[in-house]
C-alpha cells in the first residue's frame, strides 16, 4: 500500500539541506499574461480576474477584432490581438480554447509559443443525455497533448475547476477556491501558483506531474454534475495544506 504522505528528498538535494518553503513563491507581478480563447467564458473570466488584480493581460482570439472588443469590455488595461500576436507578446500563455479546437490551435502556434510557459486549462469533455463525461485524449490529457505539440515550450496545467460565472461577476470580490497546478519544472509550477494567488481568495497548490493531469481535467465532469443538482458554482478546497 502506498501512503499519500510518502515523500522523498528532491533529486540532487544534499542530505541535510533545509527543504524549501512550499509557500515561498516568486514575484510575478511584472509578467505579461496572454489568454488564448480570451473571448470565451473561461478565458474572459480569468483575464478579468488577473487584470483586476493588477496583472498585465492580453487576450487572444482567431479574430483580432473580436479580441479587441472583448478587451475593451473588460477594461483594467486588457489588450486584445489575434492568437499569434498574443502568444508573441506574452511571458505566460493560458490556453482556454474549446477542446475540439485545442490541438489545431496549438499546432498552428508552435513557433509563436516557443520559449513560453504555457498553462493549459482545457477539459476534454463529452456530453450526452446522462450529462458530462470525461474524454481520454490519445496523449493522456489535454495538457500532455499540449506538451507533445509544443516541444519548445514549457507546459503546465492549472485553472481547470473555476466557475466562469463567478470569475466574470464584478460583484464578487473573492473567488473561494484552490487551483491545482501540475507541471514538470518546479520553477514553472511556482510561477503558476503565484499567478493564481494574485486573485483574492485563490491559492495555487502543486498537484503532481503532467502525467497526473487526466484525473484533474476529468474532475470537471463531476463538478458539472454537482452544479446542476445543487444550482451552484462549486469549486475545490484542499484540506490540511
C-alpha positions in Angstrom: 0.0 0.0 0.0 1.3 3.5 -0.9 0.6 6.3 1.5 -0.4 9.7 0.3 2.0 11.1 2.9 5.0 9.5 1.2 7.8 11.9 0.3 11.4 11.8 -1.0 14.3 14.2 -0.8 14.3 16.1 -4.1 16.8 14.7 -6.6 20.2 16.4 -6.4 19.5 18.0 -3.0 22.3 17.4 -0.5 21.3 15.4 2.6 20.6 17.8 5.5 19.7 20.8 3.2 16.6 22.5 4.7 13.5 21.9 2.5 12.4 25.0 0.5 9.2 26.6 2.0 6.5 25.5 -0.5 4.8 28.8 0.0 7.9 30.8 -0.9 6.6 31.8 -4.4 8.2 34.2 -6.9 7.0 37.8 -7.6 5.1 37.5 -10.9 3.6 41.0 -10.9 5.7 42.1 -13.9 4.8 39.2 -16.2 2.6 39.7 -19.2 -0.1 37.0 -19.3 -1.8 36.1 -22.5 -5.1 34.2 -22.7 -5.8 32.2 -25.8 -9.5 31.8 -26.1 -9.9 35.0 -24.1 -13.2 35.8 -25.6 -14.8 32.6 -24.3 -16.4 32.5 -20.8 -13.5 30.8 -19.0 -10.7 32.7 -20.7 -12.5 36.0 -20.4 -13.2 35.4 -16.7 -9.6 34.5 -16.0 -8.4 37.6 -17.9 -10.7 39.8 -15.9 -9.7 38.4 -12.5 -5.9 38.7 -13.3 -6.2 42.2 -14.8 -8.4 43.3 -11.8 -5.6 42.0 -9.5 -3.1 44.2 -11.4 -1.6 41.8 -13.8 -0.9 42.9 -17.4 -3.2 40.8 -19.5 -3.6 40.3 -23.3 -6.5 38.2 -24.7 -6.3 36.4 -28.0 -8.8 35.2 -30.5 -8.8 33.9 -34.0 -10.2 37.3 -35.0 -8.2 40.3 -33.7 -11.3 42.5 -33.9 -13.2 40.2 -31.6 -10.3 40.2 -29.1 -10.1 44.0 -29.1 -13.9 44.3 -28.5 -13.7 41.9 -25.6 -10.6 43.6 -24.1 -12.4 47.0 -24.3 -15.3 45.5 -22.4 -13.1 44.1 -19.7 -11.1 47.3 -19.1 -8.3 47.2 -16.5 -5.7 47.7 -19.2 -6.5 44.5 -21.0 -5.5 44.4 -24.7 -6.7 42.2 -27.5 -4.9 40.7 -30.5 -5.1 37.6 -32.7 -3.8 34.4 -31.1 -0.4 34.5 -32.7 0.3 38.1 -31.6 -1.0 37.4 -28.1 1.5 34.5 -27.9 4.4 36.5 -29.1 3.7 39.4 -26.7 3.2 37.3 -23.5 5.6 35.8 -21.0 3.0 33.2 -19.8 0.2 32.0 -22.0 -3.0 30.4 -20.7 -4.8 28.1 -23.1 -8.6 28.3 -22.6 -9.8 27.3 -26.0 -12.6 24.8 -26.6 -11.4 21.2 -26.5 -12.5 20.5 -30.1 -10.1 23.2 -31.4 -7.3 22.6 -28.8 -4.9 20.5 -31.0 -5.2 22.6 -34.2 -4.8 25.9 -32.3 -1.6 24.8 -30.5 -0.1 23.2 -33.6 -0.6 26.4 -35.5 1.1 28.4 -32.8 4.1 26.2 -32.1 6.6 28.8 -33.3 4.9 31.7 -31.5 4.8 29.8 -28.2 8.4 28.6 -28.4 10.2 29.5 -25.1 7.0 30.4 -23.4 5.4 29.0 -20.2 2.1 27.6 -21.5 -0.6 26.9 -18.9 -3.3 24.5 -20.2 -6.7 24.7 -18.5 -8.7 22.8 -21.1 -11.0 20.0 -20.0 -11.7 17.3 -22.6 -15.4 16.5 -22.0 -18.3 14.9 -23.8 -22.0 15.4 -23.2 -25.0 13.1 -23.6 -28.4 12.7 -22.1 -26.8 11.5 -18.9 -24.7 14.6 -18.5 -21.0 15.4 -18.8 -18.3 12.7 -19.0 -14.5 12.8 -19.3 -12.8 12.0 -22.6 -9.3 10.4 -22.7 -7.1 12.0 -25.4 -4.6 9.8 -27.1 -1.7 11.6 -25.3 -3.4 11.0 -21.9 -4.8 14.5 -21.2 -5.2 17.9 -22.8 -2.0 19.1 -21.0 0.0 16.2 -22.3 -1.3 16.8 -25.8 -0.1 20.4 -25.4 3.3 19.2 -24.3 3.5 16.9 -27.3 2.6 19.6 -29.8 4.8 22.3 -28.2 8.2 20.7 -27.8 9.9 24.1 -27.5 7.5 25.4 -24.8 7.3 24.6 -21.0 3.8 23.2 -20.3 1.9 23.3 -17.0 -1.7 22.7 -16.2 -4.0 24.7 -13.9 -7.3 26.7 -13.6 -9.5 23.7 -14.5 -12.1 23.9 -11.8 -13.1 27.6 -11.9 -16.7 28.8 -12.5 -16.8 31.2 -15.4 -19.9 32.7 -13.9 -18.1 33.6 -10.7 -15.0 34.8 -12.5 -16.9 37.3 -14.6 -19.2 38.6 -11.8 -17.8 42.1 -10.8 -19.9 42.0 -7.6 -17.8 39.0 -6.3 -14.7 40.3 -4.6 -13.1 36.9 -3.8 -13.1 33.5 -5.6 -13.2 30.9 -2.8 -11.2 28.1 -4.3 -7.9 26.3 -4.7 -6.2 25.8 -8.0 -4.4 22.5 -8.6 -1.2 23.1 -10.6 0.7 20.4 -12.4 4.0 20.6 -14.2 7.5 19.2 -14.8 9.6 22.0 -13.5 9.3 23.4 -10.0 10.0 27.0 -11.1 7.2 26.9 -13.7 4.8 25.4 -11.2 5.6 28.0 -8.7 5.1 30.8 -11.2 1.6 29.5 -11.9 0.9 29.1 -8.2 1.9 32.7 -7.7 -0.3 33.9 -10.5 -3.3 32.1 -9.0 -2.5 33.6 -5.7 -2.8 37.1 -7.1 -6.5 36.6 -7.4 -8.2 37.3 -4.0 -9.5 34.1 -2.3 -7.4 31.7 -4.6 -4.5 29.5 -3.8 -2.3 27.6 -6.2 -1.3 24.2 -5.0 1.2 21.8 -6.6 -0.7 18.6 -7.6 1.8 16.5 -9.4 3.4 16.0 -12.8 1.7 16.3 -16.2 1.1 12.6 -16.2 -1.5 13.2 -13.5 -3.4 15.8 -15.5 -6.1 13.5 -16.8 -7.8 13.0 -13.5 -7.7 16.7 -12.7 -9.2 17.6 -16.0 -11.8 14.8 -15.6 -13.0 16.0 -12.2 -14.7 18.9 -14.0 -17.4 16.4 -15.2 -18.2 15.7 -11.5 -18.3 19.4 -10.7 -20.8 19.9 -13.5 -23.0 17.2 -12.0 -22.7 18.9 -8.6 -23.6 22.3 -10.0 -26.6 21.0 -11.9 -28.0 19.2 -9.0 -27.5 22.0 -6.4 -27.8 25.0 -8.7 -24.3 26.0 -7.6 -20.9 27.1 -8.9 -18.8 24.7 -6.9 -15.0 24.8 -6.7 -12.4 22.9 -4.7 -10.7 23.4 -1.4 -7.9 21.1 -0.3 -7.7 20.5 3.5 -4.7 20.5 5.8 -2.5 22.4 3.3 
